[in-house]
Every structure is written in structure tokens, then in C-alpha cells.
Amino acid sequence: WGKNYVVTNIYGRAKSSFIKIMAKEPNTTVYRDGVELGVIAQAGGVSGEGFLEMRVSDGASANHVISADKPICVTQFNPGQQDDNIISDPFQLVLTPQEQYLNYVVFTTPGVGTSNGFARNYLNLVIELNNNNKIPASFEYGTFQDGELVWQRMTNIFGNSFEPLGTINGKEYGMKTIQLPADAIYHFRCPKKFAAYAYGFSDYDSYAYPASA
């Protein structure tokens, strides 16, 4: 449960994801990018009363901030390729609230140690920006080289670009999508807390999970 979530755009999709918003308490007011989206009248029940479900926006795939005046849970649904004729497959992703972001994340791609990996693996990072509204230089990326965990500045490997998200609970955030170069164990760390969502696609196959939980 939390009060502030970022729904990140899934790489390559032409349309926005579907979301489901559940409330911990009755009469919870929900907002999208600061504009009231609706009221969840009760904690559990039928759609429209016990939870809200919709595309996060009517337009192209984009990032959006979902917030509420009471604790909520937000789940993101990636539809199949019939939705926009782009190769993908459905997945469900339970999002991490800002209140539960972490300083250190370690995860693996599903294909590690097998010959059945996914053709494309991605990571969406929701990053608190520094005072200059840039990704902190202290945001680091670690991989094993000759059995040793080697840390490098993340932006030196994946670039400085990001999509601004604006102010969330008094802090400036940006979202960066990384295409992971290979099946491996990945480490990310930063003095500022962040969220990470790992996902990937092959033909008629997909996966997703919150790496920062």
C-alpha cells in the first residue's frame, strides 16, 4: 500500500497500459497527474465501487503519476499484440509505491543459466533527480567481471537521457528505460531511493516483475 505511484510506459507499445486501482479504505479519492480520476467508495467490491480499472490514458503510451488521499494498490496490465499490432504478450505488474522505493536493487533476467532466455529484456527506472534535475552521478550500475562485482556510473553506460515525471510528494523524478545487454545478474544502487521494473518479450511470450520490491 502507498499513496504515490508511477505507471511507466512499456517500451515500444503504441498505446498506454491498463491499470487497476484498489483502495485500503472506503471513500478514497484517486488522482492522475494531479487531476481527480475518481472515488473508490469501498475497500473491495465491483468495478467502479470497490476498485477502478481503465487505460492509464487515452493516448499513446506515456508515464503517469497515480496518487490518492488514502493508501492504494496499483496494478499495471500490458495487453497482447492485437491491441496495437506490436509484438508483445500480456503481463501483469504490481507497482511499487514511492514510500517503498529502495537504494539498492539486484535481480536477474529469466534466461540466466539457460538457453531459453527472452529476445529483449528491459528495465524501467523511476529515479529521484538531483538538484540540477539530472540523474545523480552517484547512480551506479554493477556487473560481474571475472568473478568480481564492478561498479560503473550508470549514465556512462546507458546515457543521460530520461523522461521527466515532475514533482511527486515534494521530490523531482524522471523515468529511464534501459535495454539490458545480455542475460545476467544486475545490480543498481544510488543514495537516492528509486524503483525498478524488469520486463521482456519474445514472440508470443513476455514477463514482468518489480525488481525493487
N, C-alpha and C positions, 0 to 999 in steps of 0.2 A: 504493500500500500504506500501511496505517496500523493503529493498534490501537484507535481510538475513533471511532465514527460515530453520527450521529443520523439515524434514519429518521423524517422528518416526515410528518404526516398530510396527505393531499391534500384540498384544500378541497372540502367538500360530499359527500365519499364516506361512505357509511354503514358500510362495512367496511374493515378495515385492508388495507394493501398486501401483496403477496407480496414476498419478498426471496430473494436467492441470495447465499451467503457462500462465498467461495473463500479458500484459505489459501496462503501463500507457502512454508510449511514443514510437514512432517508433524507429527502429534500436536499440533495447535493446539486449545486449549480456547476455546470461544466462550461469551459471556455476553450475556443480555438483561436490562437494568436491574439488573446485578449478580448475577443468578442464572444458574447454568450452564445453557446451552442444548444443548450437545453438544460432541463432539470430532471434528475433521476429521483422519482417520487419515493421509491422504497428500495431497500437493500435486497435485491433478488426479485425475480418475477418475470413477467413477459416483456418483450421488446417495447421500448418506449416508456415503460413504467419502472421496471426493475433494472434495465440497462439500456444503453444507446448503442446502435450499430449503424454504420454508414461508411461511404468513402470519406477519407480524411479531407478531401477537397474534390470539387467537380472537374478541375482542370488537369493539366499534366502532372506527372509525378513531381513532388516537391516536399520539402521539410516543413513540418508544422509543430507548434507547441500546444499541447493539450494540458490544461490546468483545471483546478477545481477548488472550491472553498472548503471541501472536506476530503478525506482520503479516498482515492480511486485506484483502480487497476485497469491498465490499458493493454489490449492485445492487438497485434497487427497481423493482417492476413494478406499474403501475396497470392493473387489468383493465377490460374493457369494461362497458357499461351493463347487460348481462344479469346481472352479478354482484350488483347491488343496485337495479336499475331507476332509476338516476340517470344523466342524460345525461353521457356521457363516452366515451372511446375508449382503447384500450390504448396505453401508452407504457412505455419502459424508461429508467431514470435511474441512471447510475453515480454513487454518492455520494462526497462529498469527506471524507477523514478529518480529524479535528481537527488533526493535525500539519501539514496543508496549508491551513488557513484563511488568509485574506488580510485586509489593511487597506483595500483599495480594489477595488471591482468596477464595471465598466462593461459594459453589454450592451444589446441591442435586442430588441424584440418582433418576431416574424417578419413582421408586416404593415407595417413601416416602408417607406414609398415605394411601396406597392401598394394596390390596392383589395380585396385578398384576405386581410385580417387575420382573427384569431380573435375570436369574440364576447366571450370572457372571458380575461383574462391575469392570472396571479397570481405572487407571489414569496414563497417561504418563506425567512425569515431565521433562522439559528441564531446568537444573539448572546451574547457573554460579558457578563454583567451587572456593574454597578458595585458598590461596597462596600455600598450600601443595597439590593442585589438588585433594581435597576431598570435599564431600558435607559439607557445612558450619554447624557447631554445632548450629548456630542460626536459622537454618531452622526448623520451628515448625509446629506441627500438632495439631489442636484443635477440640474437640468434646464436645457435651453437656452431662454432668453427673449430674443427679438430678437437672436439670434446670440451671446449671452453665456451662459456657464455660471454659473448662480446657485445657491448653496448655501443650504439651509434646514435647521433642526433636523428630523430625521425624525419625531420624535414630535409636532411641531406640525402636521404634515400628515396623519399616519396614526394618531395617538393613542398612548397609553402602554401599552395592553393587550398582554399576551403570555402564553404558556403556559409555566410553569416546567418545566425539564427536570431540575433537581437538579445535583449536582456531577459534573463529568466531568474526570478527571485533575487534581483539585485546584482546579478553577475552576467557578463557578456560571454556568449558561447558561439562556436562555429562547428560545422559538420564537415568531416573529410572522409571520402571514400578511397580505400586502398585496394588495389587488386594484388592479392598475395602471390608472390612469385613461384611458390612451389608448395607441395605437401610438406609440412614441417611443424615443429613446436615453436610458437611465437610468444615473445614477451614484450609488454609495453609498460612504461612507468612514467610518472610525472608528479611533481609536488602538488599540482592542482588536480582535483578529482575529475574523472571522466567516465564515460560509458562506452562500451564496445559491443557491436553486434556482428557476429560472424555468419556468413551465408554463402551459398554457392549453387551452381547449376551445371547439369549435363543435359543431354537431350532427354526430355520426359523424366527428369529427376531433379530434386532440389533438397536443400536442408537449410536450417537457420536455428541459431540459439543465441541467448545473451551471454557473451564472453565475460561480461563484467558483473556476474552475479555469483 
